[in-house]
Amino acid sequence: MQQFVDIFRRHYSPMAPEPTGVSPRLQPLSGIRAVLFDLYGTLFVSGSGEVGTTREAATQTALEGAADAMGIATAWVLDGAAERMQARIRAVHAEITRLHGIEYPEIQISEIWSDVISAMVRQGGASSSLDPSEFDFRQLAVEYEARANPCWPMPQLETCLEALRRQGMDLGLVSNAQFYTPLLFPALLGRSAEECGFEPDLQFYSYRHGFAKPGMPLFALAVRALAQRGILPNHVLYVGNDMLNDIVPASRVGFRTALFAGDRRSLRLRQEDPRLAGVDATIVITDLAQLVECTKIRKEDES
């Protein structure tokens, strides 16, 4: 995995969040014992706003760069590989839903790359010298992701996590993700997620379970894990940048919620989406440091 960490480090450079024009809406939140986070666009500035949502032009450029890095002739990239990849993802999603009834399934991105390139080799659309059986599709996925979705820690990230830990909060993650997502922590912070304070049993990545947000299963898993720690849903704060993917499912399992409105790239208000009817975030923050003040344990909480 160190090889993949190094790829991210080579391609990532400082990025600042872009103002959203949204005003924070803060209040003291008594009784919080655990804080769970989304990752892309919440803990990390995300150039595309979310894993798997890169713009078409950026996708093409990233494909060409990844192919060059892997020593592949770029002719196949210019012959519809980006469209084939998106089509394959849609097809796999549909097949999983049909076979297993999962409303929001998650794919394994390295398998998608394998399917697409293997098909292109068979059809003559990729270099005939490429042997898919000997190819490292995980590396290709990382080379592509590093170019397509540059990331950088949000301002105040480490300070916020350290302060929440000092308050005695259990920290966790519920995120749409791929196998390389946990590597953002060592790549950008020099420490694993666990070393940053995230409990191993409170990390829920979509690729590990086969289902994604805005579906409920990842949050249901989190509820069960927290219950084993004696933490009820109303003592949990979930922080995310997307009203549909984050605030709706977290609210439905009984978590209190914080909409992170700190970066225009990733903020998803979805004001016209009927699925948001009757749902609002408990608080709205524009800086991670605001979490610390809202969750601060006060004398009235201890009485």
TORNUBA-497623 format. One record per residue (C-alpha): residue number from 1; y, x, z; chain; residue in one letter. Coordinates in pm, 1 decimal. Layout:
# TORNUBA-497623
<resi=NUM	py=Y	px=X	pz=Z	chain=A	resn=a>;
...
END
This chain:
# TORNUBA-497623
<resi=1	py=0.0	px=0.0	pz=0.0	chain=A	resn=m>;
<resi=2	py=236.3	px=294.2	pz=46.8	chain=A	resn=q>;
<resi=3	py=246.2	px=329.3	pz=-331.6	chain=A	resn=q>;
<resi=4	py=383.8	px=-24.7	pz=-358.4	chain=A	resn=f>;
<resi=5	py=634.6	px=33.6	pz=-77.1	chain=A	resn=v>;
<resi=6	py=762.8	px=335.3	pz=-268.7	chain=A	resn=d>;
<resi=7	py=804.5	px=130.1	pz=-587.1	chain=A	resn=i>;
<resi=8	py=1025.3	px=-118.7	pz=-403.8	chain=A	resn=f>;
<resi=9	py=1229.3	px=159.6	pz=-247.7	chain=A	resn=r>;
<resi=10	py=1293.2	px=319.1	pz=-586.2	chain=A	resn=r>;
<resi=11	py=1431.2	px=0.9	pz=-734.5	chain=A	resn=h>;
<resi=12	py=1611.0	px=-166.5	pz=-444.8	chain=A	resn=y>;
<resi=13	py=1967.9	px=-80.7	pz=-353.3	chain=A	resn=s>;
<resi=14	py=2227.1	px=-240.9	pz=-124.7	chain=A	resn=p>;
<resi=15	py=2328.8	px=-597.7	pz=-208.2	chain=A	resn=m>;
<resi=16	py=2571.4	px=-815.3	pz=-16.9	chain=A	resn=a>;
<resi=17	py=2529.6	px=-1191.5	pz=16.6	chain=A	resn=p>;
<resi=18	py=2771.6	px=-1402.4	pz=-185.4	chain=A	resn=e>;
<resi=19	py=2988.1	px=-1653.6	pz=4.2	chain=A	resn=p>;
<resi=20	py=2881.4	px=-2016.5	pz=-25.3	chain=A	resn=t>;
<resi=21	py=3196.7	px=-2194.6	pz=90.9	chain=A	resn=g>;
<resi=22	py=2985.7	px=-2384.7	pz=344.8	chain=A	resn=v>;
<resi=23	py=3120.9	px=-2402.1	pz=699.2	chain=A	resn=s>;
<resi=24	py=2882.7	px=-2332.5	pz=987.4	chain=A	resn=p>;
<resi=25	py=2784.2	px=-2622.6	pz=1211.3	chain=A	resn=r>;
<resi=26	py=2677.5	px=-2481.4	pz=1544.6	chain=A	resn=l>;
<resi=27	py=2569.7	px=-2614.9	pz=1880.7	chain=A	resn=q>;
<resi=28	py=2378.7	px=-2484.9	pz=2182.7	chain=A	resn=p>;
<resi=29	py=2003.7	px=-2538.2	pz=2143.2	chain=A	resn=l>;
<resi=30	py=1837.3	px=-2558.9	pz=2481.2	chain=A	resn=s>;
<resi=31	py=1470.0	px=-2495.6	pz=2536.8	chain=A	resn=g>;
<resi=32	py=1396.1	px=-2288.4	pz=2226.4	chain=A	resn=i>;
<resi=33	py=1094.7	px=-2064.6	pz=2284.9	chain=A	resn=r>;
<resi=34	py=1008.0	px=-1959.1	pz=1928.9	chain=A	resn=a>;
<resi=35	py=1207.4	px=-1894.0	pz=1613.2	chain=A	resn=v>;
<resi=36	py=1030.8	px=-1901.8	pz=1275.7	chain=A	resn=l>;
<resi=37	py=1192.7	px=-1784.4	pz=953.6	chain=A	resn=f>;
<resi=38	py=1171.8	px=-1825.2	pz=581.8	chain=A	resn=d>;
<resi=39	py=1189.4	px=-1484.5	pz=415.2	chain=A	resn=l>;
<resi=40	py=1344.4	px=-1473.1	pz=65.2	chain=A	resn=y>;
<resi=41	py=1708.6	px=-1573.6	pz=77.9	chain=A	resn=g>;
<resi=42	py=1705.7	px=-1599.2	pz=457.8	chain=A	resn=t>;
<resi=43	py=1599.5	px=-1266.8	pz=605.8	chain=A	resn=l>;
<resi=44	py=1647.3	px=-1079.6	pz=280.5	chain=A	resn=f>;
<resi=45	py=1909.1	px=-1113.7	pz=11.8	chain=A	resn=v>;
<resi=46	py=1710.3	px=-1211.0	pz=-297.3	chain=A	resn=s>;
<resi=47	py=1849.6	px=-1138.0	pz=-641.1	chain=A	resn=g>;
<resi=48	py=1671.9	px=-1438.4	pz=-788.7	chain=A	resn=s>;
<resi=49	py=1711.6	px=-1656.2	pz=-479.9	chain=A	resn=g>;
<resi=50	py=1337.0	px=-1701.0	pz=-424.5	chain=A	resn=e>;
<resi=51	py=1005.1	px=-1545.4	pz=-513.7	chain=A	resn=v>;
<resi=52	py=893.4	px=-1661.9	pz=-858.5	chain=A	resn=g>;
<resi=53	py=1224.9	px=-1809.4	pz=-977.5	chain=A	resn=t>;
<resi=54	py=1367.9	px=-1530.5	pz=-1191.6	chain=A	resn=t>;
<resi=55	py=1591.0	px=-1620.6	pz=-1486.2	chain=A	resn=r>;
<resi=56	py=1435.8	px=-1584.9	pz=-1831.6	chain=A	resn=e>;
<resi=57	py=1656.5	px=-1295.9	pz=-1947.1	chain=A	resn=a>;
<resi=58	py=1585.3	px=-1101.6	pz=-1627.9	chain=A	resn=a>;
<resi=59	py=1215.9	px=-1179.0	pz=-1668.6	chain=A	resn=t>;
<resi=60	py=1210.2	px=-1022.4	pz=-2013.8	chain=A	resn=q>;
<resi=61	py=1388.2	px=-707.2	pz=-1898.6	chain=A	resn=t>;
<resi=62	py=1163.6	px=-677.6	pz=-1593.9	chain=A	resn=a>;
<resi=63	py=852.2	px=-719.4	pz=-1807.2	chain=A	resn=l>;
<resi=64	py=956.3	px=-440.7	pz=-2039.2	chain=A	resn=e>;
<resi=65	py=1037.3	px=-206.8	pz=-1750.6	chain=A	resn=g>;
<resi=66	py=711.4	px=-282.1	pz=-1572.0	chain=A	resn=a>;
<resi=67	py=512.9	px=-226.3	pz=-1890.5	chain=A	resn=a>;
<resi=68	py=681.8	px=107.9	pz=-1950.8	chain=A	resn=d>;
<resi=69	py=614.3	px=216.4	pz=-1592.9	chain=A	resn=a>;
<resi=70	py=245.6	px=135.2	pz=-1639.5	chain=A	resn=m>;
<resi=71	py=225.1	px=321.4	pz=-1969.4	chain=A	resn=g>;
<resi=72	py=170.6	px=8.6	pz=-2177.3	chain=A	resn=i>;
<resi=73	py=318.6	px=-20.7	pz=-2524.7	chain=A	resn=a>;
<resi=74	py=590.0	px=-285.2	pz=-2500.2	chain=A	resn=t>;
<resi=75	py=490.5	px=-469.6	pz=-2817.4	chain=A	resn=a>;
<resi=76	py=296.4	px=-723.7	pz=-2614.6	chain=A	resn=w>;
<resi=77	py=600.1	px=-787.3	pz=-2394.9	chain=A	resn=v>;
<resi=78	py=800.3	px=-887.0	pz=-2700.4	chain=A	resn=l>;
<resi=79	py=533.6	px=-1130.9	pz=-2810.6	chain=A	resn=d>;
<resi=80	py=573.9	px=-1409.0	pz=-2556.5	chain=A	resn=g>;
<resi=81	py=424.1	px=-1256.8	pz=-2242.6	chain=A	resn=a>;
<resi=82	py=688.8	px=-1412.9	pz=-2017.8	chain=A	resn=a>;
<resi=83	py=623.0	px=-1759.8	pz=-2155.6	chain=A	resn=e>;
<resi=84	py=247.8	px=-1705.5	pz=-2132.1	chain=A	resn=r>;
<resi=85	py=279.5	px=-1605.3	pz=-1768.1	chain=A	resn=m>;
<resi=86	py=477.0	px=-1916.5	pz=-1673.7	chain=A	resn=q>;
<resi=87	py=239.2	px=-2137.1	pz=-1872.3	chain=A	resn=a>;
<resi=88	py=-59.9	px=-1983.8	pz=-1696.1	chain=A	resn=r>;
<resi=89	py=97.1	px=-2042.4	pz=-1354.7	chain=A	resn=i>;
<resi=90	py=153.8	px=-2409.0	pz=-1442.6	chain=A	resn=r>;
<resi=91	py=-201.9	px=-2442.6	pz=-1568.7	chain=A	resn=a>;
<resi=92	py=-352.6	px=-2288.5	pz=-1255.1	chain=A	resn=v>;
<resi=93	py=-134.1	px=-2508.9	pz=-1034.3	chain=A	resn=h>;
<resi=94	py=-251.9	px=-2818.2	pz=-1221.1	chain=A	resn=a>;
<resi=95	py=-615.6	px=-2712.7	pz=-1200.4	chain=A	resn=e>;
<resi=96	py=-599.6	px=-2648.1	pz=-825.2	chain=A	resn=i>;
<resi=97	py=-430.7	px=-2982.6	pz=-767.3	chain=A	resn=t>;
<resi=98	py=-693.7	px=-3161.5	pz=-977.2	chain=A	resn=r>;
<resi=99	py=-990.0	px=-2989.6	pz=-811.0	chain=A	resn=l>;
<resi=100	py=-869.6	px=-2967.6	pz=-452.5	chain=A	resn=h>;
<resi=101	py=-591.9	px=-3222.2	pz=-418.0	chain=A	resn=g>;
<resi=102	py=-334.8	px=-2965.4	pz=-302.3	chain=A	resn=i>;
<resi=103	py=9.3	px=-3101.4	pz=-386.3	chain=A	resn=e>;
<resi=104	py=185.1	px=-2764.3	pz=-378.7	chain=A	resn=y>;
<resi=105	py=-75.6	px=-2496.3	pz=-450.0	chain=A	resn=p>;
<resi=106	py=-11.4	px=-2123.1	pz=-447.4	chain=A	resn=e>;
<resi=107	py=-139.7	px=-1877.5	pz=-705.5	chain=A	resn=i>;
<resi=108	py=-241.9	px=-1512.7	pz=-673.1	chain=A	resn=q>;
<resi=109	py=7.0	px=-1339.0	pz=-898.4	chain=A	resn=i>;
<resi=110	py=-213.9	px=-1039.5	pz=-979.4	chain=A	resn=s>;
<resi=111	py=-478.9	px=-1281.1	pz=-1110.0	chain=A	resn=e>;
<resi=112	py=-217.3	px=-1445.8	pz=-1331.0	chain=A	resn=i>;
<resi=113	py=-122.8	px=-1108.1	pz=-1476.0	chain=A	resn=w>;
<resi=114	py=-490.1	px=-1031.1	pz=-1536.9	chain=A	resn=s>;
<resi=115	py=-546.9	px=-1363.1	pz=-1712.7	chain=A	resn=d>;
<resi=116	py=-241.0	px=-1327.5	pz=-1935.8	chain=A	resn=v>;
<resi=117	py=-288.5	px=-968.1	pz=-2043.2	chain=A	resn=i>;
<resi=118	py=-664.2	px=-1001.2	pz=-2089.1	chain=A	resn=s>;
<resi=119	py=-603.3	px=-1301.0	pz=-2315.6	chain=A	resn=a>;
<resi=120	py=-341.2	px=-1111.3	pz=-2512.6	chain=A	resn=m>;
<resi=121	py=-576.8	px=-816.4	pz=-2563.1	chain=A	resn=v>;
<resi=122	py=-846.8	px=-1052.0	pz=-2690.3	chain=A	resn=r>;
<resi=123	py=-601.0	px=-1218.4	pz=-2926.2	chain=A	resn=q>;
<resi=124	py=-451.6	px=-893.6	pz=-3052.8	chain=A	resn=g>;
<resi=125	py=-116.2	px=-947.4	pz=-2887.2	chain=A	resn=g>;
<resi=126	py=-143.2	px=-643.3	pz=-2659.9	chain=A	resn=a>;
<resi=127	py=-227.1	px=-280.2	pz=-2710.0	chain=A	resn=s>;
<resi=128	py=-588.7	px=-247.4	pz=-2821.2	chain=A	resn=s>;
<resi=129	py=-613.5	px=69.1	pz=-2611.1	chain=A	resn=s>;
<resi=130	py=-563.7	px=-133.2	pz=-2294.8	chain=A	resn=l>;
<resi=131	py=-886.7	px=-202.9	pz=-2105.0	chain=A	resn=d>;
<resi=132	py=-812.6	px=-487.1	pz=-1862.7	chain=A	resn=p>;
<resi=133	py=-1121.0	px=-407.2	pz=-1656.6	chain=A	resn=s>;
<resi=134	py=-968.9	px=-69.9	pz=-1563.6	chain=A	resn=e>;
<resi=135	py=-610.1	px=-186.3	pz=-1518.0	chain=A	resn=f>;
<resi=136	py=-428.3	px=-214.4	pz=-1184.2	chain=A	resn=d>;
<resi=137	py=-274.0	px=-559.7	pz=-1207.0	chain=A	resn=f>;
<resi=138	py=-151.1	px=-542.5	pz=-847.6	chain=A	resn=r>;
<resi=139	py=63.8	px=-243.7	pz=-937.1	chain=A	resn=q>;
<resi=140	py=192.0	px=-423.6	pz=-1245.4	chain=A	resn=l>;
<resi=141	py=287.5	px=-721.5	pz=-1029.2	chain=A	resn=a>;
<resi=142	py=482.5	px=-495.4	pz=-793.4	chain=A	resn=v>;
<resi=143	py=651.6	px=-306.0	pz=-1078.0	chain=A	resn=e>;
<resi=144	py=761.2	px=-639.6	pz=-1221.5	chain=A	resn=y>;
<resi=145	py=874.2	px=-790.2	pz=-890.8	chain=A	resn=e>;
<resi=146	py=1076.4	px=-481.2	pz=-799.3	chain=A	resn=a>;
<resi=147	py=1277.1	px=-524.4	pz=-1119.4	chain=A	resn=r>;
<resi=148	py=1290.9	px=-903.6	pz=-1139.7	chain=A	resn=a>;
<resi=149	py=1381.0	px=-986.7	pz=-781.1	chain=A	resn=n>;
<resi=150	py=1579.8	px=-711.6	pz=-607.6	chain=A	resn=p>;
<resi=151	py=1604.3	px=-762.7	pz=-232.9	chain=A	resn=c>;
<resi=152	py=1801.9	px=-621.7	pz=58.5	chain=A	resn=w>;
<resi=153	py=1821.2	px=-704.5	pz=430.2	chain=A	resn=p>;
<resi=154	py=2070.1	px=-973.3	pz=523.9	chain=A	resn=m>;
<resi=155	py=2362.8	px=-853.2	pz=734.7	chain=A	resn=p>;
<resi=156	py=2284.3	px=-856.0	pz=1106.6	chain=A	resn=q>;
<resi=157	py=1909.5	px=-895.3	pz=1042.9	chain=A	resn=l>;
<resi=158	py=1782.1	px=-626.6	pz=1276.9	chain=A	resn=e>;
<resi=159	py=2045.8	px=-701.9	pz=1539.4	chain=A	resn=t>;
<resi=160	py=1949.7	px=-1069.5	pz=1531.5	chain=A	resn=c>;
<resi=161	py=1576.6	px=-1002.6	pz=1567.2	chain=A	resn=l>;
<resi=162	py=1629.3	px=-760.4	pz=1854.7	chain=A	resn=e>;
<resi=163	py=1855.7	px=-1005.6	pz=2037.7	chain=A	resn=a>;
<resi=164	py=1609.5	px=-1294.1	pz=1995.5	chain=A	resn=l>;
<resi=165	py=1328.5	px=-1077.6	pz=2130.9	chain=A	resn=r>;
<resi=166	py=1543.3	px=-984.8	pz=2432.1	chain=A	resn=r>;
<resi=167	py=1588.5	px=-1356.3	pz=2494.8	chain=A	resn=q>;
<resi=168	py=1209.4	px=-1383.6	pz=2511.1	chain=A	resn=g>;
<resi=169	py=1162.8	px=-1570.9	pz=2184.1	chain=A	resn=m>;
<resi=170	py=836.1	px=-1555.9	pz=1994.9	chain=A	resn=d>;
<resi=171	py=913.6	px=-1473.4	pz=1630.9	chain=A	resn=l>;
<resi=172	py=724.8	px=-1588.3	pz=1321.8	chain=A	resn=g>;
<resi=173	py=740.6	px=-1635.7	pz=945.5	chain=A	resn=l>;
<resi=174	py=658.6	px=-1932.3	pz=721.6	chain=A	resn=v>;
<resi=175	py=727.6	px=-1830.0	pz=363.8	chain=A	resn=s>;
<resi=176	py=630.2	px=-1874.8	pz=3.3	chain=A	resn=n>;
<resi=177	py=504.9	px=-1527.2	pz=-75.5	chain=A	resn=a>;
<resi=178	py=273.6	px=-1297.5	pz=-265.5	chain=A	resn=q>;
<resi=179	py=63.1	px=-1004.1	pz=-147.8	chain=A	resn=f>;
<resi=180	py=358.8	px=-769.8	pz=-178.2	chain=A	resn=y>;
<resi=181	py=598.7	px=-981.4	pz=29.7	chain=A	resn=t>;
<resi=182	py=509.5	px=-829.4	pz=371.6	chain=A	resn=p>;
<resi=183	py=583.4	px=-487.9	pz=220.5	chain=A	resn=l>;
<resi=184	py=954.2	px=-572.5	pz=214.2	chain=A	resn=l>;
<resi=185	py=968.3	px=-488.6	pz=583.4	chain=A	resn=f>;
<resi=186	py=851.5	px=-125.7	pz=557.6	chain=A	resn=p>;
<resi=187	py=1027.7	px=-83.5	pz=222.4	chain=A	resn=a>;
<resi=188	py=1367.5	px=-200.8	pz=347.3	chain=A	resn=l>;
<resi=189	py=1354.4	px=-165.7	pz=725.9	chain=A	resn=l>;
<resi=190	py=1111.5	px=122.5	pz=765.6	chain=A	resn=g>;
<resi=191	py=888.4	px=-85.7	pz=993.4	chain=A	resn=r>;
<resi=192	py=617.7	px=-346.6	pz=949.0	chain=A	resn=s>;
<resi=193	py=685.0	px=-711.8	pz=1024.7	chain=A	resn=a>;
<resi=194	py=489.0	px=-669.6	pz=1346.7	chain=A	resn=e>;
<resi=195	py=700.1	px=-370.0	pz=1445.7	chain=A	resn=e>;
<resi=196	py=1009.1	px=-582.9	pz=1380.6	chain=A	resn=c>;
<resi=197	py=882.1	px=-830.7	pz=1639.7	chain=A	resn=g>;
<resi=198	py=698.0	px=-1091.6	pz=1431.1	chain=A	resn=f>;
<resi=199	py=378.2	px=-1201.0	pz=1602.1	chain=A	resn=e>;
<resi=200	py=67.3	px=-1147.4	pz=1385.2	chain=A	resn=p>;
<resi=201	py=-62.5	px=-1498.3	pz=1457.2	chain=A	resn=d>;
<resi=202	py=273.4	px=-1655.0	pz=1367.0	chain=A	resn=l>;
<resi=203	py=298.6	px=-1519.1	pz=1012.2	chain=A	resn=q>;
<resi=204	py=213.4	px=-1777.2	pz=747.1	chain=A	resn=f>;
<resi=205	py=241.5	px=-1660.2	pz=386.1	chain=A	resn=y>;
<resi=206	py=153.9	px=-1900.7	pz=106.8	chain=A	resn=s>;
<resi=207	py=-63.7	px=-1651.6	pz=-84.5	chain=A	resn=y>;
<resi=208	py=-297.3	px=-1611.9	pz=214.4	chain=A	resn=r>;
<resi=209	py=-369.6	px=-1983.7	pz=242.9	chain=A	resn=h>;
<resi=210	py=-349.3	px=-2118.3	pz=-111.5	chain=A	resn=g>;
<resi=211	py=-70.2	px=-2367.2	pz=-52.6	chain=A	resn=f>;
<resi=212	py=306.3	px=-2339.8	pz=-63.0	chain=A	resn=a>;
<resi=213	py=622.3	px=-2503.2	pz=63.1	chain=A	resn=k>;
<resi=214	py=752.1	px=-2773.0	pz=47.9	chain=A	resn=p>;
<resi=215	py=401.1	px=-2885.3	pz=132.4	chain=A	resn=g>;
<resi=216	py=316.5	px=-2946.8	pz=496.0	chain=A	resn=m>;
<resi=217	py=0.2	px=-2734.5	pz=547.7	chain=A	resn=p>;
<resi=218	py=174.9	px=-2403.6	pz=626.4	chain=A	resn=l>;
<resi=219	py=385.1	px=-2577.8	pz=889.7	chain=A	resn=f>;
<resi=220	py=80.3	px=-2756.1	pz=1030.4	chain=A	resn=a>;
<resi=221	py=-87.4	px=-2417.4	pz=1074.1	chain=A	resn=l>;
<resi=222	py=220.9	px=-2293.8	pz=1255.4	chain=A	resn=a>;
<resi=223	py=217.0	px=-2595.0	pz=1488.2	chain=A	resn=v>;
<resi=224	py=-145.0	px=-2523.3	pz=1582.4	chain=A	resn=r>;
<resi=225	py=-82.0	px=-2153.1	pz=1641.3	chain=A	resn=a>;
<resi=226	py=221.1	px=-2228.4	pz=1857.3	chain=A	resn=l>;
<resi=227	py=23.4	px=-2486.0	pz=2056.4	chain=A	resn=a>;
<resi=228	py=-223.9	px=-2212.5	pz=2145.7	chain=A	resn=q>;
<resi=229	py=72.3	px=-2030.9	pz=2298.5	chain=A	resn=r>;
<resi=230	py=172.7	px=-2344.1	pz=2489.0	chain=A	resn=g>;
<resi=231	py=479.0	px=-2403.1	pz=2270.6	chain=A	resn=i>;
<resi=232	py=553.6	px=-2758.3	pz=2157.7	chain=A	resn=l>;
<resi=233	py=728.3	px=-2830.3	pz=1824.2	chain=A	resn=p>;
<resi=234	py=1056.9	px=-2938.1	pz=1984.1	chain=A	resn=n>;
<resi=235	py=1081.0	px=-2592.1	pz=2142.0	chain=A	resn=h>;
<resi=236	py=1070.4	px=-2426.2	pz=1798.0	chain=A	resn=v>;
<resi=237	py=1361.2	px=-2345.9	pz=1566.3	chain=A	resn=l>;
<resi=238	py=1285.6	px=-2294.8	pz=1197.5	chain=A	resn=y>;
<resi=239	py=1540.9	px=-2109.3	pz=984.3	chain=A	resn=v>;
<resi=240	py=1551.2	px=-2140.4	pz=604.9	chain=A	resn=g>;
<resi=241	py=1787.4	px=-2156.6	pz=308.1	chain=A	resn=n>;
<resi=242	py=1636.6	px=-2451.0	pz=118.8	chain=A	resn=d>;
<resi=243	py=1678.1	px=-2811.6	pz=232.2	chain=A	resn=m>;
<resi=244	py=1363.2	px=-2926.1	pz=52.7	chain=A	resn=l>;
<resi=245	py=1131.4	px=-2629.1	pz=99.7	chain=A	resn=n>;
<resi=246	py=1237.7	px=-2547.7	pz=453.9	chain=A	resn=d>;
<resi=247	py=1429.9	px=-2814.1	pz=640.1	chain=A	resn=i>;
<resi=248	py=1230.1	px=-3119.7	pz=528.6	chain=A	resn=v>;
<resi=249	py=877.2	px=-2999.7	pz=618.4	chain=A	resn=p>;
<resi=250	py=992.5	px=-2822.0	pz=934.8	chain=A	resn=a>;
<resi=251	py=1166.9	px=-3140.0	pz=1052.6	chain=A	resn=s>;
<resi=252	py=859.4	px=-3348.4	pz=979.3	chain=A	resn=r>;
<resi=253	py=639.9	px=-3143.2	pz=1211.8	chain=A	resn=v>;
<resi=254	py=899.7	px=-3175.4	pz=1486.7	chain=A	resn=g>;
<resi=255	py=1074.3	px=-2837.5	pz=1469.4	chain=A	resn=f>;
<resi=256	py=1444.5	px=-2810.8	pz=1516.2	chain=A	resn=r>;
<resi=257	py=1601.5	px=-2655.2	pz=1209.2	chain=A	resn=t>;
<resi=258	py=1873.4	px=-2415.0	pz=1101.5	chain=A	resn=a>;
<resi=259	py=1991.4	px=-2419.2	pz=741.1	chain=A	resn=l>;
<resi=260	py=2092.4	px=-2066.3	pz=644.1	chain=A	resn=f>;
<resi=261	py=2394.5	px=-2107.4	pz=416.2	chain=A	resn=a>;
<resi=262	py=2488.2	px=-1741.1	pz=399.3	chain=A	resn=g>;
<resi=263	py=2424.4	px=-1655.3	pz=34.3	chain=A	resn=d>;
<resi=264	py=2516.4	px=-1851.6	pz=-277.6	chain=A	resn=r>;
<resi=265	py=2216.9	px=-1708.2	pz=-468.7	chain=A	resn=r>;
<resi=266	py=1961.1	px=-1868.1	pz=-242.0	chain=A	resn=s>;
<resi=267	py=2128.5	px=-2170.4	pz=-81.7	chain=A	resn=l>;
<resi=268	py=1952.8	px=-2486.2	pz=-200.3	chain=A	resn=r>;
<resi=269	py=2129.2	px=-2801.0	pz=-77.6	chain=A	resn=l>;
<resi=270	py=1958.6	px=-3036.1	pz=-328.4	chain=A	resn=r>;
<resi=271	py=2199.1	px=-3313.3	pz=-238.3	chain=A	resn=q>;
<resi=272	py=2074.3	px=-3548.7	pz=-510.1	chain=A	resn=e>;
<resi=273	py=1704.3	px=-3512.3	pz=-424.6	chain=A	resn=d>;
<resi=274	py=1570.3	px=-3840.8	pz=-279.5	chain=A	resn=p>;
<resi=275	py=1309.5	px=-3645.4	pz=-80.2	chain=A	resn=r>;
<resi=276	py=1591.4	px=-3539.4	pz=153.1	chain=A	resn=l>;
<resi=277	py=1672.5	px=-3895.9	pz=255.1	chain=A	resn=a>;
<resi=278	py=1727.3	px=-3918.0	pz=629.5	chain=A	resn=g>;
<resi=279	py=1681.4	px=-3542.4	pz=685.5	chain=A	resn=v>;
<resi=280	py=1949.5	px=-3305.5	pz=808.0	chain=A	resn=d>;
<resi=281	py=1942.9	px=-2960.9	pz=963.5	chain=A	resn=a>;
<resi=282	py=2000.7	px=-2937.0	pz=1337.6	chain=A	resn=t>;
<resi=283	py=2251.5	px=-2657.7	pz=1281.2	chain=A	resn=i>;
<resi=284	py=2400.1	px=-2479.5	pz=979.4	chain=A	resn=v>;
<resi=285	py=2455.9	px=-2104.5	pz=1001.0	chain=A	resn=i>;
<resi=286	py=2628.0	px=-1865.9	pz=763.5	chain=A	resn=t>;
<resi=287	py=2539.4	px=-1545.7	pz=949.1	chain=A	resn=d>;
<resi=288	py=2216.1	px=-1455.7	pz=1127.3	chain=A	resn=l>;
<resi=289	py=2412.6	px=-1346.8	pz=1432.3	chain=A	resn=a>;
<resi=290	py=2505.7	px=-1712.7	pz=1489.7	chain=A	resn=q>;
<resi=291	py=2143.0	px=-1784.0	pz=1576.2	chain=A	resn=l>;
<resi=292	py=2164.3	px=-1565.8	pz=1883.1	chain=A	resn=v>;
<resi=293	py=2455.0	px=-1759.5	pz=2029.7	chain=A	resn=e>;
<resi=294	py=2298.0	px=-2098.9	pz=1954.3	chain=A	resn=c>;
<resi=295	py=1965.3	px=-2010.6	pz=2115.2	chain=A	resn=t>;
<resi=296	py=2106.6	px=-1812.7	pz=2408.0	chain=A	resn=k>;
<resi=297	py=1934.7	px=-1906.9	pz=2731.3	chain=A	resn=i>;
<resi=298	py=2198.3	px=-2058.2	pz=2958.9	chain=A	resn=r>;
<resi=299	py=2192.6	px=-2133.4	pz=3327.5	chain=A	resn=k>;
<resi=300	py=2140.8	px=-2503.5	pz=3264.0	chain=A	resn=e>;
<resi=301	py=1828.7	px=-2417.3	pz=3059.0	chain=A	resn=d>;
<resi=302	py=1678.2	px=-2232.5	pz=3353.2	chain=A	resn=e>;
<resi=303	py=1743.9	px=-2504.8	pz=3608.7	chain=A	resn=s>;
END
